[in-house]
Amino acid sequence: MIMMSMIHPYDAESRFDLALSEISSELIQHFHRLWLQVCSNGRLPSRADIDPNNFKRILPNVILVDIERDPFRVRYRLCGTRITEFCGHLTGRYLDEVATHDVWSTAAYLRQYEIAATQARPVFSFDWMVGRLGARYPFQTGIWPLASDGRTVDMCIAVEDYLKLRRNDVQSSTALSAH
């Protein structure tokens, strides 16, 4: 259900740490409902609580990351095929080692994961990719914390929805596809 307060994808600037009510992506809304279902008694779900059979349609848009602390780092554990299509092969790499200015802002995404990990809450954002001829294509992201012990976030799961974007609309990033 789309609400009046949601961002229209073609009228907004990049925005981070949004309220869920500002996200129009059905994929993100759907995964958030599933995540809430596995939260219990004030405890965060663990990776084992997340059953991919419950969201098969979303799997191409899923990112699973390990959270490292001291220093804070994000390591890509798994990336769905749609993520790889737009961002290259990230699995096994660190966010701070792969980000380029033409695809995303390292600091903004690192900050979102840090908020999810330290505040143990979901984080939502709206951003853009720049196309071959300078056109801007919107996408939305949700990041949810996971905790093996129910409290200390050690992983996050993200869903990126590229909305109507097609792979041939954007240039490939040499920094991302080089690995």
C-alpha positions, 0 to 999 in steps of 0.5 A: 500500500503506497501512502501519501507521505512516501517519496516519489522516486523521481522527485527526491534527492538522496536521503538516508536514515528515513522512516519506513513510511517514506519508502515506496519499495514493495520489496523493502516493505515486504522484507521489513514485515518478515523481519518483524515477524522473527523479532521476539521478546525484544531480541533481534533475529539471528541469521538462522532465524531468517529463512530465505524460503520466505522471500525467494522473490527478493533474494536477487536484491539481498545483501548479507554482511558481517559487521566487524568492530574496532575498527568498524567495518562491513564485509560482504558475505553474500550478494544477490544476482541483481546486486551483482548486476549493478555493483559487481562482485562484492562477496568477500570484500569490504565496503570501504575497499570497493566503493566508488563515487559513481555508484554510491557514497562510501561514508553514507553507506558505512554510516547506515550500517553503523546506525543499524549495528550500534542502534540495533534498528533498521535503516532505510534510504533513497539514493540515485545511480547516474546513467550513461548519459547523465540521467539519474535513476532512483533506488531504495535500500533497507538494512536490518540488524541481525544478532547471533546472541539476540542483542549484539549486532554481528550481521546485517541483511539489506535489500536494494530495490533498483525500481525500474532501473535496467542494467544497460541504463548505467555504466559499469564501474571499473573499480567494482568489476575489476575483482 
